[in-house]
Amino acid sequence: MADNSSSSGTANSPSNYPPATKTYPDNSNSSAANTTPSSNANANTSASDTSATGNVVDKILTNYVNALGGEAAIKAVSSRVATGTFEVPSAGVSGTAEFYLKAPNKYLFVATVPGLVATRRGFNGSTGWETDNEGNVKRITGTELAAMKRDADFYHELNLRSGYSSMTLSGKEKVDGKDAFVIDAKGEDGTAQKLYFDMQNGLLLRSDETRESKTTTTLYTDYRTLDGIKLPFTFRQQDGETNVVIRIKEMRHNVTVNDSVFNPPSK
């Protein structure tokens, strides 16, 4: 779900920058050298390691913001409208995709398949909802609503740390041949997410979100710069059952969008 002035991306996608070369704390200290270390020494070592790992996470998140264009450029935008296409290859379904985002936390996604009623999914700052291709309205609740609220934060990239109850560096992995730092994030709603940041340029390459035992993987590619901000224009999502590809064709920033657009339909 993205917004930009002549391109598009996802509603709120993370960004990056190359982190420092040293990413793991050196655990070889005098306490570890003791033959029979005290419990206090173990506790201190553990606390030190946790603090060092936390600092690395903060560096990766800061590098991500810098890679996207920096805090000032991100905050200079307050709304985003993007249009493009989506397809579900396994089902032979395709159509148009529209994204509307507005600060501080409003979001609407519209998918239209030729010959069918458009489906919508939105958040107006407090209420999450979606409609099916018959126009029926469903209110979003529980952990899904909590995740929707977090993702609807227009400045999601700047608030990644505060959006989760914990974030830890779990290691490195390859994403499409690129080395990536992997951060494990946990939300207070029970959602678990893995974020993969490119070790070379700091950008977000992939995210794995697990909610209620179901994992959805999103790949972010085709980053382009709009109004000084780098945004992905292609998103590939898969959850083990369905694969969806979204390609942004046009994105605009600071477009006037009426708040009523984000409210659920009366039906």
LINVENQUI-V337828 format. One record per helix or strand of 2 or more residues. SS is the DSSP state (alpha for helix, beta for strand). FROM is the first residue (numbers start at 1). LEN is the number of residues. If there is no record, write none. Layout:
BEGIN
<<SS:FROM:LEN> <SS:FROM:LEN>>
END
This chain:
BEGIN
<<beta:4:2> <alpha:30:4> <alpha:39:30> <alpha:71:5> <beta:79:10> <alpha:89:3> <beta:93:10> <beta:106:7> <beta:119:5> <beta:128:4> <beta:137:4> <alpha:142:10> <alpha:156:4> <beta:166:10> <beta:178:9> <beta:192:7> <beta:204:8> <beta:214:13> <beta:229:10> <beta:243:11> <alpha:259:4>>
END
